[in-house]
Amino acid sequence: MHNTNWHQLAADFNPNTTAVIDGHAYPVTSARQIEKVSPVDGRALPSVGIGSQADVDHAVSVARAAFEDKRWSGLDFSQRRKILLKFADLIDAATTELALMDCLEMGKCIENLVNDDIPVCAESIRWYAQALDKVFDYSSPARDGAMGTVTHEPLGVVTCIVPFNYPMIMAAWKIGPALAMGNSVILKPGDRSCYSAIKLAELAIEAGIPPGVFNVLPGDGSTGQALALHMDIDGIFFTGSTETGKKIMQYAGQSNMKRLALECGGKSPFVVLKSCRQLPFAAQTLARHLFFNQGQICSAASRLIIDSEIADEFIPLLLEQAQIYQPADPLDITSRVGASHSIAHLSRVQAYVDQAIEQGAELLVGGKVLNTVSGGAYYAPTILTNVSNDMTIAREEVFGPVLSIIKVASEQEAVAVANDTIFGLAAGVWSDDFSSAHRVAHQLKAGSVHVNSWGEDDATAPFGGIKQSGMGKDKSILALHQYANVKNTWFKY
């Protein structure tokens, strides 16, 4: 990949932009388009049609027909596994094309895509292909004259709605278990990351997934609303903002009470206690898991809660690490951080920073839009100190490379501040005192808690939040259960 001329490939870029329904390209009926400008350098990109109510109805009808005739769910485990493994292999083989799509459309670095997003996407599909026979049916304890069985059956037609920031990984975390369990799927990608989703559907067809089983319908909020309200969709699985997640809950309740799993926003605390002796490593870890991907990470460690006794020692280490994550040309394979997803988004990030300063925070570094590549969308790694937990910057998800430093006087105060949030996606604690680390980890209210680490991950471990960060889990065997109905059948003899 280091010898690939990515700029030349970008100059010749011409992706497919048409929805894929029933195994072939499907031009949407609406004339409305998602107009596209690359956040890399402002170049115009091909627009994508917005799915209308009629298009949603068609996609659901096709998916329902595919489910009812059992062209996919009726295959035995070994057949589904073989096809999904081929699908994963085709994703790997299409790395160059997929990487260029996501780089130009949403701004992520080629290096990140080639070495992280696309391999993880393929491996997630591969993992679920191997795990699909690990959801075991069983019998209820027998008694004289009766026997019960407990079986798992696919939900039916499910919708997966994924965001722009990790389009390939988020798609795989959802379509992998959904397809493994035998469902028919409609994938709605983020409106700033459509191209790679369309390509995934094409690869699925090539792999042998039958027509109508995996469909991709791009669109905007109206498309997502139509899917969430549809009476013939059995489940909706969403990753995105808390605000949108609440709307989807409302739509599901207004319609047919469809199955829900929501992975929403976060404002994750990174707690450093005075017993921590790994300050350089902690600073390195924090910088990577906040400034990477321009801070567009749902579980970003955006609140540093640190004992005031060690803050003066830690902050210079953090400032040094921040310089490593300056954004650069995403099409350069050596770049570590690329663009934000849009110039409009930078105005939102800047407004949060300006408001924090007005409320009393001190800007240590960054706090400005950068002209990294002319016409592109780039924001400097930003660190604010003297932040109090009641400031807006500490309460709301910025989704940018902005760190808020909150100083505390004790372990008890650190825990109280960490948990004083509507979110509960991820949290972490750093300490060289095992008892303190264990005690704080136990008290932190989050779906994932890291001790002297951040971002550790594996397909076997579930991911998802509590509180207003959502419900349900991506990844692991638990995800397979979300895409199945459990049936209890009794036999009398």
C-alpha positions as CSV (number, residue, x, y, z in Angstrom):
1,M,0.0,0.0,0.0
2,H,3.0,2.3,0.6
3,N,3.6,2.3,-3.2
4,T,0.0,3.2,-4.1
5,N,-0.4,6.6,-5.7
6,W,-3.5,7.6,-3.7
7,H,-3.6,11.1,-5.1
8,Q,-3.8,9.7,-8.6
9,L,-6.5,7.2,-7.6
10,A,-8.4,10.1,-6.0
11,A,-8.2,12.1,-9.3
12,D,-9.8,9.2,-11.1
13,F,-12.4,8.5,-8.4
14,N,-15.8,7.4,-9.7
15,P,-17.8,5.4,-7.1
16,N,-21.2,3.7,-7.6
17,T,-23.8,5.9,-5.9
18,T,-27.0,3.9,-6.4
19,A,-28.9,2.1,-3.7
20,V,-28.6,-1.7,-3.8
21,I,-31.9,-3.5,-3.3
22,D,-32.9,-7.1,-4.3
23,G,-29.4,-7.9,-5.5
24,H,-29.0,-5.0,-8.0
25,A,-28.6,-1.3,-8.3
26,Y,-31.8,0.5,-7.5
27,P,-32.2,4.2,-8.5
28,V,-34.3,5.8,-5.8
29,T,-37.6,7.4,-6.8
30,S,-36.9,10.8,-5.1
31,A,-35.1,13.6,-7.0
32,R,-33.6,14.7,-3.7
33,Q,-29.8,14.2,-3.4
34,I,-27.1,14.2,-0.7
35,E,-24.7,16.8,-2.2
36,K,-21.1,15.9,-1.5
37,V,-18.0,17.8,-1.0
38,S,-14.8,16.0,0.2
39,P,-13.6,17.2,3.6
40,V,-10.1,16.3,2.4
41,D,-9.7,19.2,0.0
42,G,-13.2,20.6,-0.9
43,R,-13.4,18.8,-4.2
44,A,-16.9,18.0,-5.5
45,L,-17.9,14.3,-5.2
46,P,-20.8,12.4,-6.8
47,S,-24.1,13.0,-5.1
48,V,-26.2,10.1,-3.7
49,G,-30.0,9.8,-3.9
50,I,-32.1,10.1,-0.8
51,G,-34.3,7.1,-0.1
52,S,-38.0,8.2,0.1
53,Q,-41.0,6.5,1.8
54,A,-41.7,4.6,-1.5
55,D,-38.1,3.4,-1.6
56,V,-38.3,2.3,2.1
57,D,-41.5,0.4,1.3
58,H,-39.9,-1.3,-1.6
59,A,-36.8,-2.3,0.3
60,V,-38.9,-3.7,3.2
61,S,-41.1,-5.6,0.8
62,V,-38.1,-7.2,-0.9
63,A,-36.4,-8.0,2.4
64,R,-39.6,-9.6,3.7
65,A,-40.0,-11.7,0.6
66,A,-36.4,-12.9,1.0
67,F,-37.0,-13.8,4.6
68,E,-40.3,-15.6,4.1
69,D,-39.1,-17.9,1.4
70,K,-36.1,-18.8,3.6
71,R,-33.5,-18.3,0.8
72,W,-31.0,-17.3,3.5
73,S,-32.4,-18.4,6.9
74,G,-33.2,-21.8,5.4
75,L,-29.6,-22.5,4.6
76,D,-27.8,-24.7,7.1
77,F,-25.0,-23.2,9.3
78,S,-22.2,-24.5,7.1
79,Q,-23.6,-22.9,4.0
80,R,-24.1,-19.5,5.6
81,R,-20.7,-19.7,7.1
82,K,-19.0,-20.4,3.8
83,I,-20.7,-17.5,2.1
84,L,-19.9,-15.1,5.0
85,L,-16.3,-16.1,5.0
86,K,-16.1,-15.4,1.3
87,F,-17.7,-12.0,1.9
88,A,-15.0,-11.2,4.4
89,D,-12.3,-12.3,1.9
90,L,-13.8,-10.0,-0.7
91,I,-13.8,-7.1,1.7
92,D,-10.1,-7.7,2.3
93,A,-9.5,-7.9,-1.5
94,A,-11.3,-4.5,-2.0
95,T,-9.2,-2.7,0.6
96,T,-7.8,-0.1,-1.9
97,E,-11.2,0.8,-3.3
98,L,-12.9,0.9,0.1
99,A,-10.2,3.0,1.7
100,L,-10.3,5.6,-1.0
101,M,-14.1,5.8,-0.7
102,D,-14.1,6.5,3.0
103,C,-11.1,8.8,2.9
104,L,-12.6,11.1,0.3
105,E,-16.1,11.0,1.6
106,M,-15.6,11.4,5.4
107,G,-11.9,12.5,5.6
108,K,-10.3,9.6,7.5
109,C,-6.6,8.8,6.8
110,I,-5.8,6.2,4.3
111,E,-3.4,4.7,6.9
112,N,-6.2,4.3,9.4
113,L,-8.5,2.7,6.9
114,V,-6.0,0.3,5.4
115,N,-4.6,-0.8,8.7
116,D,-7.6,-0.6,11.0
117,D,-11.1,0.0,9.7
118,I,-11.2,-2.4,6.7
119,P,-9.3,-5.3,8.4
120,V,-11.5,-5.0,11.5
121,C,-14.6,-4.9,9.2
122,A,-13.6,-8.1,7.4
123,E,-12.5,-9.8,10.7
124,S,-15.9,-9.0,12.3
125,I,-17.7,-10.7,9.5
126,R,-15.3,-13.6,9.7
127,W,-15.8,-13.9,13.5
128,Y,-19.6,-14.0,13.2
129,A,-19.4,-16.6,10.4
130,Q,-17.5,-18.8,12.8
131,A,-19.8,-18.0,15.7
132,L,-23.2,-18.4,14.1
133,D,-23.6,-22.0,15.5
134,K,-22.6,-21.0,19.0
135,V,-26.1,-19.8,20.0
136,F,-27.3,-23.0,21.5
137,D,-30.9,-24.3,21.7
138,Y,-31.7,-26.4,24.7
139,S,-34.4,-28.3,26.5
140,S,-36.2,-27.3,29.6
141,P,-35.8,-29.6,32.6
142,A,-38.1,-32.6,31.9
143,R,-40.9,-33.7,34.1
144,D,-43.1,-36.7,33.7
145,G,-45.3,-36.4,30.7
146,A,-43.9,-33.1,29.3
147,M,-40.8,-31.6,27.7
148,G,-39.9,-28.1,26.7
149,T,-37.4,-26.8,24.2
150,V,-35.9,-23.3,23.9
151,T,-35.0,-22.3,20.4
152,H,-33.6,-19.2,18.7
153,E,-35.2,-17.9,15.5
154,P,-34.2,-14.9,13.4
155,L,-36.1,-11.7,14.0
156,G,-37.0,-11.3,10.4
157,V,-36.4,-8.0,8.6
158,V,-34.0,-5.7,10.5
159,T,-32.7,-2.2,9.8
160,C,-29.1,-1.2,10.7
161,I,-28.4,2.5,10.9
162,V,-24.7,3.4,11.2
163,P,-22.8,6.7,11.5
164,F,-20.0,8.2,9.4
165,N,-17.1,8.0,11.8
166,Y,-16.3,4.3,11.5
167,P,-18.6,3.3,8.6
168,M,-17.1,0.0,7.8
169,I,-16.6,-1.2,11.4
170,M,-20.0,-0.1,12.6
171,A,-21.7,-1.8,9.6
172,A,-19.9,-5.1,10.2
173,W,-20.7,-5.0,14.0
174,K,-24.4,-5.0,13.0
175,I,-24.7,-6.8,9.7
176,G,-22.4,-9.6,10.8
177,P,-24.6,-10.9,13.6
178,A,-27.8,-10.0,11.8
179,L,-26.8,-12.1,8.7
180,A,-25.3,-14.9,10.8
181,M,-28.6,-15.4,12.6
182,G,-30.5,-15.6,9.3
183,N,-32.2,-12.2,9.1
184,S,-32.8,-10.0,6.0
185,V,-31.1,-6.7,6.4
186,I,-31.6,-3.1,5.3
187,L,-28.5,-1.0,5.9
188,K,-28.8,2.8,6.1
189,P,-25.3,4.3,6.1
190,G,-24.5,7.7,7.4
191,D,-25.2,10.5,4.9
192,R,-21.5,11.3,4.9
193,S,-20.3,7.7,4.3
194,C,-22.5,6.1,1.6
195,Y,-20.0,4.9,-1.0
196,S,-18.4,2.1,1.0
197,A,-21.8,0.8,2.2
198,I,-22.9,0.5,-1.4
199,K,-19.7,-1.4,-2.2
200,L,-20.3,-3.7,0.7
201,A,-23.7,-4.7,-0.8
202,E,-22.0,-5.4,-4.2
203,L,-19.4,-7.6,-2.5
204,A,-22.1,-9.4,-0.6
205,I,-23.9,-10.3,-3.8
206,E,-20.6,-11.5,-5.3
207,A,-20.0,-13.7,-2.2
208,G,-23.3,-15.4,-2.8
209,I,-25.7,-13.8,-0.3
210,P,-29.0,-14.2,-2.1
211,P,-30.8,-11.1,-3.5
212,G,-33.0,-9.3,-1.1
213,V,-31.1,-10.5,2.0
214,F,-28.7,-7.6,2.3
215,N,-29.9,-4.3,1.0
216,V,-28.4,-0.8,1.2
217,L,-30.5,2.3,1.1
218,P,-28.7,5.7,1.6
219,G,-30.7,8.7,2.8
220,D,-31.1,11.4,5.4
221,G,-33.0,11.7,8.6
222,S,-36.3,11.3,6.8
223,T,-35.2,7.9,5.5
224,G,-34.2,6.8,8.9
225,Q,-37.5,8.0,10.3
226,A,-39.5,6.1,7.7
227,L,-37.5,2.9,8.5
228,A,-38.0,3.3,12.2
229,L,-41.7,3.9,11.8
230,H,-42.3,1.0,9.4
231,M,-44.8,-1.6,10.6
232,D,-43.1,-4.5,8.8
233,I,-39.6,-4.1,10.2
234,D,-38.9,-6.3,13.2
235,G,-35.8,-4.7,14.7
236,I,-33.8,-1.5,14.4
237,F,-30.1,-1.4,15.4
238,F,-28.6,2.1,15.6
239,T,-25.4,3.9,16.3
240,G,-25.4,7.6,16.4
241,S,-26.3,10.6,18.6
242,T,-28.4,10.4,21.8
243,E,-30.8,12.9,20.3
244,T,-31.5,10.7,17.3
245,G,-31.5,7.6,19.4
246,K,-34.4,9.0,21.5
247,K,-36.3,9.7,18.3
248,I,-35.9,6.1,17.2
249,M,-37.2,4.9,20.5
250,Q,-40.2,7.1,20.0
251,Y,-40.8,5.9,16.4
252,A,-40.5,2.2,17.5
253,G,-43.1,2.7,20.2
254,Q,-45.4,4.6,17.8
255,S,-45.2,1.8,15.3
256,N,-45.0,-1.9,16.1
257,M,-42.7,-2.0,19.2
258,K,-39.9,-3.3,17.1
259,R,-36.7,-4.7,18.8
260,L,-34.2,-1.9,19.6
261,A,-30.5,-1.7,20.3
262,L,-29.0,1.8,20.5
263,E,-25.4,2.8,20.8
264,C,-25.4,6.6,21.4
265,G,-23.2,9.4,22.5
266,G,-20.6,9.7,25.3
267,K,-18.6,12.1,27.4
268,S,-16.2,9.6,28.8
269,P,-14.1,10.3,31.9
270,F,-10.3,9.5,32.0
271,V,-9.5,9.5,35.7
272,V,-5.9,9.8,36.8
273,L,-5.4,9.3,40.6
274,K,-2.4,10.7,42.4
275,S,-1.2,7.1,43.0
276,C,-0.6,6.8,39.2
277,R,3.2,6.4,38.4
278,Q,2.7,5.8,34.7
279,L,2.0,9.4,33.7
280,P,3.9,9.3,30.4
281,F,2.1,6.2,29.2
282,A,-1.2,7.6,30.5
283,A,-0.7,10.9,28.5
284,Q,0.2,8.9,25.4
285,T,-2.9,6.7,25.8
286,L,-5.2,9.6,26.4
287,A,-3.9,11.6,23.4
288,R,-4.3,8.7,21.0
289,H,-7.8,7.9,22.1
290,L,-9.0,11.5,21.9
291,F,-7.2,13.2,19.0
292,F,-7.2,10.2,16.7
293,N,-9.8,10.5,13.9
294,Q,-10.1,14.3,14.8
295,G,-12.0,13.3,18.0
296,Q,-14.9,11.8,16.1
297,I,-15.1,8.8,18.4
298,C,-18.2,8.0,20.4
299,S,-16.1,6.7,23.3
300,A,-13.5,9.4,23.2
301,A,-11.8,10.2,26.5
302,S,-12.9,13.8,26.4
303,R,-12.9,14.6,30.1
304,L,-9.6,14.3,32.0
305,I,-10.3,14.1,35.7
306,I,-7.0,14.4,37.5
307,D,-5.9,14.8,41.1
308,S,-4.7,18.4,41.4
309,E,-1.4,17.2,43.1
310,I,-0.1,15.7,39.9
311,A,-1.8,17.9,37.3
312,D,1.2,20.2,36.8
313,E,3.4,17.1,36.1
314,F,0.9,15.5,33.8
315,I,-0.3,18.4,31.6
316,P,3.1,19.1,29.9
317,L,3.3,15.4,29.0
318,L,-0.1,15.7,27.4
319,L,0.8,18.9,25.5
320,E,3.8,17.1,24.0
321,Q,1.6,14.2,22.9
322,A,-1.0,16.5,21.4
323,Q,1.6,17.7,18.8
324,I,1.8,14.1,17.4
325,Y,-1.8,14.2,16.4
326,Q,-1.8,17.3,14.2
327,P,-4.0,16.6,11.2
328,A,-2.3,16.0,7.8
329,D,-3.2,15.1,4.3
330,P,-5.4,12.0,4.6
331,L,-4.3,10.8,1.1
332,D,-0.7,10.6,2.4
333,I,-0.1,7.0,3.7
334,T,2.2,8.4,6.4
335,S,-0.4,10.7,7.9
336,R,-1.8,9.6,11.3
337,V,-4.8,12.0,11.5
338,G,-7.0,13.2,8.7
339,A,-9.9,15.6,8.3
340,S,-13.1,16.2,10.2
341,H,-16.2,15.1,8.3
342,S,-17.2,18.6,7.2
343,I,-16.4,22.3,7.3
344,A,-19.8,23.0,8.8
345,H,-18.9,20.7,11.7
346,L,-15.8,22.8,12.5
347,S,-18.1,25.7,13.3
348,R,-19.9,23.6,15.9
349,V,-16.6,22.5,17.5
350,Q,-15.3,26.1,17.5
351,A,-18.5,27.3,19.2
352,Y,-18.0,24.8,22.0
353,V,-14.4,26.0,22.6
354,D,-15.3,29.7,22.5
355,Q,-18.2,29.2,24.9
356,A,-15.9,27.3,27.3
357,I,-13.4,30.1,27.3
358,E,-16.2,32.6,28.0
359,Q,-17.3,30.4,30.9
360,G,-13.9,30.5,32.5
361,A,-11.8,27.7,30.9
362,E,-8.2,28.4,29.9
363,L,-7.0,27.4,26.4
364,L,-3.7,25.6,26.6
365,V,-3.3,24.6,22.9
366,G,-5.2,24.5,19.7
367,G,-8.7,26.0,19.6
368,K,-8.7,26.8,15.9
369,V,-9.5,25.7,12.4
370,L,-6.4,24.7,10.4
371,N,-5.7,25.1,6.7
372,T,-3.9,21.8,6.5
373,V,-5.1,21.1,3.0
374,S,-6.7,23.9,1.1
375,G,-10.5,23.5,1.0
376,G,-10.4,20.8,3.6
377,A,-11.9,20.5,7.2
378,Y,-9.2,20.3,9.9
379,Y,-9.2,21.3,13.5
380,A,-6.2,21.6,15.9
381,P,-5.9,19.2,18.8
382,T,-7.3,21.3,21.6
383,I,-6.8,21.2,25.4
384,L,-8.7,23.3,27.9
385,T,-7.9,23.5,31.6
386,N,-9.7,25.0,34.6
387,V,-12.9,23.4,33.4
388,S,-15.6,22.7,35.9
389,N,-18.0,19.8,35.3
390,D,-21.0,22.1,35.0
391,M,-19.7,23.9,31.9
392,T,-21.3,23.0,28.6
393,I,-18.0,21.7,27.3
394,A,-18.0,19.1,30.1
395,R,-21.7,18.1,29.7
396,E,-22.2,17.8,25.9
397,E,-20.6,15.6,23.3
398,V,-18.4,17.9,21.0
399,F,-17.3,15.1,18.6
400,G,-14.1,16.9,17.9
401,P,-10.4,16.8,19.1
402,V,-11.1,18.8,22.3
403,L,-10.1,17.7,25.8
404,S,-11.5,19.2,29.1
405,I,-9.2,19.1,32.1
406,I,-11.1,18.9,35.5
407,K,-8.9,19.0,38.6
408,V,-10.1,17.2,41.8
409,A,-8.9,16.9,45.3
410,S,-9.7,13.3,46.1
411,E,-10.6,9.8,44.8
412,Q,-14.1,10.3,46.0
413,E,-14.5,13.6,44.2
414,A,-13.0,12.0,41.0
415,V,-15.7,9.3,41.1
416,A,-18.5,11.8,41.7
417,V,-17.4,14.0,38.8
418,A,-16.8,11.1,36.5
419,N,-20.4,9.8,37.1
420,D,-22.0,13.2,37.0
421,T,-23.1,12.9,33.3
422,I,-26.1,11.7,31.4
423,F,-23.8,9.4,29.4
424,G,-22.3,6.0,30.3
425,L,-20.4,4.6,27.3
426,A,-16.8,4.3,28.5
427,A,-14.7,5.3,31.5
428,G,-11.2,4.7,32.7
429,V,-9.0,4.9,35.8
430,W,-5.2,5.1,36.2
431,S,-3.6,4.1,39.5
432,D,-0.7,2.0,40.6
433,D,-2.6,1.1,43.8
434,F,-4.5,-2.0,43.0
435,S,-7.1,-1.4,45.7
436,S,-7.8,2.1,44.5
437,A,-8.0,1.1,40.9
438,H,-10.4,-1.8,41.7
439,R,-12.5,0.4,43.9
440,V,-12.9,3.2,41.4
441,A,-13.5,0.8,38.4
442,H,-16.3,-0.8,40.4
443,Q,-17.9,2.6,41.1
444,L,-17.6,4.0,37.5
445,K,-21.0,4.0,35.7
446,A,-20.2,2.9,32.1
447,G,-20.6,0.1,29.7
448,S,-16.9,-0.3,29.3
449,V,-14.3,0.5,32.0
450,H,-10.6,0.6,31.4
451,V,-7.9,0.2,34.1
452,N,-4.5,1.7,33.3
453,S,-5.5,1.4,29.6
454,W,-8.0,2.7,27.1
455,G,-9.4,1.3,23.9
456,E,-8.6,-2.4,24.5
457,D,-10.9,-4.3,22.3
458,D,-11.8,-7.8,21.0
459,A,-14.6,-9.4,19.0
460,T,-15.4,-11.5,22.0
461,A,-16.1,-8.5,24.3
462,P,-19.5,-6.7,24.1
463,F,-19.6,-3.0,23.5
464,G,-22.4,-0.6,24.4
465,G,-23.4,1.9,27.0
466,I,-25.8,2.6,29.9
467,K,-27.8,5.7,30.8
468,Q,-28.3,7.9,27.8
469,S,-25.5,6.2,25.9
470,G,-28.0,3.6,24.9
471,M,-29.0,0.0,25.4
472,G,-28.0,-3.3,23.9
473,K,-24.6,-4.5,22.8
474,D,-22.5,-4.7,19.6
475,K,-19.9,-7.5,19.3
476,S,-19.6,-10.8,21.1
477,I,-22.0,-13.7,21.3
478,L,-24.4,-11.3,23.0
479,A,-25.0,-9.5,19.8
480,L,-26.2,-12.6,18.1
481,H,-28.9,-13.0,20.7
482,Q,-30.2,-9.5,19.9
483,Y,-31.0,-10.5,16.3
484,A,-33.0,-13.6,17.4
485,N,-36.4,-14.3,19.0
486,V,-36.4,-16.9,21.8
487,K,-39.2,-19.5,21.5
488,N,-40.3,-21.9,24.2
489,T,-42.1,-24.9,22.9
490,W,-43.8,-27.5,25.2
491,F,-44.5,-31.1,24.3
492,K,-47.0,-33.2,26.2
493,Y,-46.9,-37.0,25.9
